[in-house]
C-alpha cells in the first residue's frame, strides 16, 4: 500500500558540524521550510553563545521555533513536540516540506516517538538529591546513575544537574530505568514520512578544531557581553535550563570570578566537545539515517541527491541558479 503520509526531512548533527549552512543551501534548492530543533535556540537573548542564525540569514531563510521563551521560563520536550507538529502542519498546508534542523536528540526523539507518561516531580526526593550533590558533587550522582541506568548516563553529562536529578528521581519513584521509560508513549505510527540526514564527521579532530574556532569567534562577537546582560537582569539564576546551555554555564562562572579568562575558554570548548560526543553517540543509534561527512567537498550535492530521491515530482526539482549561503563558523 502506498504511504500517503506527508513528507518531512530531519537534518541532524553534532554542534559545529555545519547543519545551518546545509539547511539553508537545501532550502535554496528545494521547496523546503526550516524548523529549528535546538533546546537553546528556543530562548530569547541566547544568540551569540547558542550560535543562533543572524538576522541576515533569518531574513533569507526563516526558521520556525526560535525565540519561543524568555530565559526565565521552562520549555519541555513535550511542548516542543506540540509546537513542532503545528509548524510542520502549517508548512505542509503551504505546499512545502518541513526540514527540521538541529542537534537536540531528545527533541527529535520525542517528536517522532512520543513521550512516556513519567511521574510528577517529588519535591522531597529532589531536595534530598540536591543535598547529596552539594556534599558529594554531581559527578558522584552521575556515577550512581551509570550503575542504575547506563543508557541514561551515556546521554546525560556528569554536571547536568537538572537531568541527573530527574533521572534518579524517576528511578526512585518507579523502580525502573529512565531510559526504559523514554522509549515512547504514543504507540502510534508517526504521521509523517521522514527522510533523515545525519552529519557525522569522519575526522573528530577537524570537528574539535571547528568547535574551538567557533568559540573564539563567539568571544570576539561579544558573547561575554551577552551573558553580562542576562546576569544584569537580576531574575535569572545559573541553575535555570536556559543558563545551563553549553557555554553559558561556563561564562556565568567566569563572570562570577570563579575562573580566569583562559580557564573559561578551555572549559567552554571542552564542554562543547563533550556535547558533540553525546550527540554523535545518539546519532549512531539512528540506523535509518543517511549519513554524510560534513567535511566532504561534495556534501551539498550528495544531500541534494538524497532529497531528489525522496521528494515527489515538482518538489524534487532543484533550482538552477543558487547562491550558497555564506554563514559564520559552522553551526
FIDODO-155869 format. One record per residue (C-alpha): residue in three letters; x, y, z. Coordinates in steps of 0.2 Angstrom, whole numbers, padded with zeros to 4 digits, always signed. Layout:
BEGIN
AlaXYZ...
# end
This chain:
BEGIN
Unk+0000+0000+0000Unk+0007+0017-0004Unk+0012+0028+0010Unk+0001+0043+0009Unk+0009+0052+0024Unk+0015+0070+0021Unk+0034+0071+0020Unk+0047+0079+0032Unk+0066+0080+0032Unk+0076+0078+0048Unk+0094+0086+0047Unk+0104+0081+0062Unk+0122+0083+0068Unk+0133+0087+0082Unk+0137+0105+0086Unk+0148+0115+0074Unk+0145+0102+0060Unk+0138+0114+0048Unk+0119+0110+0050Unk+0113+0128+0047Unk+0123+0131+0032Unk+0117+0115+0024Unk+0099+0118+0029Unk+0100+0135+0021Unk+0108+0128+0005Unk+0095+0114+0003Unk+0081+0127+0006Unk+0088+0137-0008Unk+0086+0122-0020Unk+0070+0114-0015Unk+0053+0118-0008Unk+0058+0117+0010Unk+0054+0127+0025Unk+0065+0126+0041Unk+0061+0122+0059Unk+0074+0123+0072Unk+0076+0108+0084Unk+0088+0116+0097Unk+0084+0117+0116Unk+0095+0133+0117Unk+0088+0142+0102Unk+0070+0142+0109Unk+0076+0156+0122Unk+0076+0174+0118Unk+0093+0183+0121Unk+0103+0167+0119Unk+0110+0172+0102Unk+0129+0173+0101Unk+0133+0159+0113Unk+0119+0147+0106Unk+0125+0151+0088Unk+0108+0157+0083Unk+0107+0161+0064Unk+0110+0180+0062Unk+0097+0192+0056Unk+0103+0192+0038Unk+0102+0173+0037Unk+0085+0173+0045Unk+0078+0186+0033Unk+0083+0175+0019Unk+0080+0158+0027Unk+0067+0159+0041Unk+0067+0146+0055Unk+0052+0142+0065Unk+0053+0138+0084Unk+0066+0151+0088Unk+0064+0163+0102Unk+0049+0155+0110Unk+0053+0158+0128Unk+0061+0170+0140Unk+0076+0163+0148Unk+0067+0163+0165Unk+0054+0151+0158Unk+0055+0132+0156Unk+0052+0123+0140Unk+0050+0104+0138Unk+0052+0091+0125Unk+0033+0088+0126Unk+0030+0107+0122Unk+0042+0106+0108Unk+0033+0091+0101Unk+0016+0101+0101Unk+0025+0116+0093Unk+0034+0106+0080Unk+0019+0097+0074Unk+0009+0113+0072Unk+0024+0121+0062Unk+0025+0106+0051Unk+0006+0106+0048Unk+0007+0125+0043Unk+0022+0121+0031Unk+0013+0107+0023Unk-0003+0117+0021Unk+0008+0130+0011Unk+0013+0116-0001Unk+0030+0114+0005Unk+0040+0102+0015Unk+0047+0105+0033Unk+0065+0102+0036Unk+0069+0101+0054Unk+0087+0105+0058Unk+0096+0104+0075Unk+0106+0094+0087Unk+0094+0091+0102Unk+0092+0072+0101Unk+0078+0072+0114Unk+0068+0084+0104Unk+0069+0073+0088Unk+0065+0058+0098Unk+0050+0065+0107Unk+0044+0072+0091Unk+0044+0055+0081Unk+0041+0043+0095Unk+0032+0052+0108Unk+0035+0053+0127Unk+0030+0041+0140Unk+0020+0046+0155Unk+0033+0049+0168Unk+0028+0053+0187Unk+0026+0070+0193Unk+0041+0079+0202Unk+0043+0073+0220Unk+0050+0089+0230Unk+0056+0078+0245Unk+0067+0067+0233Unk+0073+0082+0223Unk+0078+0091+0239Unk+0087+0076+0246Unk+0096+0073+0229Unk+0101+0091+0229Unk+0108+0090+0246Unk+0118+0074+0241Unk+0125+0083+0226Unk+0130+0098+0237Unk+0140+0086+0248Unk+0147+0073+0235Unk+0146+0083+0219Unk+0135+0079+0203Unk+0148+0068+0196Unk+0146+0056+0210Unk+0127+0056+0207Unk+0131+0053+0189Unk+0141+0038+0194Unk+0126+0032+0203Unk+0115+0034+0188Unk+0128+0025+0177Unk+0126+0010+0189Unk+0107+0010+0189Unk+0104+0016+0171Unk+0119+0015+0159Unk+0109+0021+0144Unk+0103+0037+0153Unk+0120+0041+0160Unk+0128+0040+0142Unk+0116+0053+0137Unk+0117+0065+0152Unk+0133+0074+0156Unk+0141+0072+0174Unk+0137+0090+0178Unk+0119+0091+0170Unk+0111+0094+0187Unk+0093+0095+0181Unk+0093+0080+0170Unk+0103+0069+0183Unk+0091+0074+0197Unk+0076+0070+0186Unk+0083+0053+0180Unk+0087+0047+0198Unk+0071+0054+0204Unk+0061+0044+0191Unk+0071+0028+0196Unk+0067+0030+0214Unk+0048+0033+0211Unk+0046+0019+0198Unk+0059+0007+0202Unk+0063+0006+0183Unk+0077+0015+0172Unk+0073+0031+0165Unk+0079+0026+0148Unk+0067+0011+0148Unk+0053+0023+0151Unk+0058+0035+0137Unk+0056+0023+0123Unk+0040+0032+0118Unk+0022+0033+0125Unk+0011+0037+0109Unk+0010+0019+0102Unk+0005+0025+0085Unk+0014+0027+0069Unk+0022+0045+0067Unk+0010+0054+0055Unk+0024+0060+0044Unk+0036+0050+0032Unk+0053+0056+0036Unk+0070+0057+0027Unk+0084+0058+0040Unk+0100+0066+0035Unk+0114+0065+0048Unk+0131+0074+0048Unk+0144+0063+0056Unk+0162+0069+0054Unk+0174+0055+0049Unk+0188+0065+0057Unk+0184+0070+0075Unk+0199+0081+0076Unk+0193+0093+0062Unk+0176+0094+0072Unk+0186+0099+0088Unk+0196+0112+0078Unk+0179+0120+0072Unk+0172+0120+0089Unk+0187+0130+0095Unk+0187+0142+0081Unk+0168+0145+0083Unk+0170+0148+0102Unk+0184+0161+0099Unk+0173+0169+0086Unk+0159+0170+0098Unk+0170+0178+0111Unk+0176+0191+0098Unk+0157+0194+0093Unk+0153+0199+0111Unk+0147+0183+0120Unk+0153+0188+0137Unk+0143+0205+0135Unk+0128+0194+0131Unk+0130+0184+0147Unk+0133+0200+0157Unk+0117+0207+0150Unk+0107+0192+0155Unk+0115+0192+0173Unk+0111+0210+0175Unk+0093+0207+0173Unk+0093+0201+0191Unk+0079+0187+0188Unk+0090+0174+0181Unk+0100+0160+0190Unk+0113+0149+0184Unk+0103+0133+0188Unk+0089+0138+0175Unk+0088+0127+0160Unk+0092+0142+0148Unk+0108+0146+0158Unk+0114+0128+0159Unk+0116+0128+0140Unk+0134+0124+0135Unk+0145+0140+0135Unk+0133+0150+0146Unk+0136+0140+0162Unk+0155+0142+0160Unk+0153+0161+0155Unk+0142+0164+0171Unk+0155+0155+0182Unk+0169+0166+0174Unk+0159+0182+0177Unk+0156+0177+0195Unk+0175+0176+0197Unk+0177+0158+0198Unk+0188+0156+0183Unk+0201+0167+0174Unk+0199+0170+0155Unk+0210+0156+0149Unk+0202+0143+0160Unk+0184+0149+0155Unk+0189+0147+0137Unk+0196+0130+0140Unk+0181+0124+0150Unk+0169+0131+0137Unk+0177+0122+0122Unk+0179+0106+0132Unk+0160+0107+0137Unk+0156+0109+0119Unk+0167+0095+0114Unk+0158+0084+0127Unk+0141+0089+0120Unk+0146+0085+0102Unk+0152+0067+0109Unk+0135+0064+0116Unk+0126+0070+0100Unk+0137+0058+0090Unk+0133+0044+0101Unk+0115+0047+0099Unk+0116+0049+0080Unk+0124+0032+0078Unk+0108+0025+0085Unk+0098+0032+0071Unk+0101+0017+0060Unk+0089+0023+0047Unk+0098+0040+0043Unk+0108+0044+0028Unk+0125+0048+0035Unk+0136+0062+0027Unk+0153+0068+0032Unk+0152+0087+0033Unk+0170+0089+0028Unk+0167+0081+0010Unk+0168+0094-0004Unk+0153+0086-0012Unk+0142+0087+0004Unk+0128+0098-0004Unk+0127+0088-0020Unk+0125+0071-0010Unk+0112+0079+0001Unk+0103+0085-0014Unk+0103+0068-0022Unk+0095+0061-0007Unk+0082+0074-0007Unk+0078+0071-0026Unk+0075+0053-0022Unk+0064+0056-0008Unk+0053+0071-0014Unk+0040+0068-0027Unk+0038+0077-0044Unk+0039+0096-0044Unk+0046+0096-0026Unk+0061+0087-0032Unk+0066+0099-0045Unk+0082+0109-0040Unk+0084+0127-0043Unk+0096+0130-0057Unk+0104+0146-0050Unk+0108+0146-0032Unk+0119+0156-0021Unk+0126+0145-0007Unk+0124+0154+0010Unk+0140+0161+0017Unk+0137+0159+0036Unk+0148+0162+0051Unk+0158+0147+0058Unk+0149+0131+0056Unk+0133+0129+0067
# end
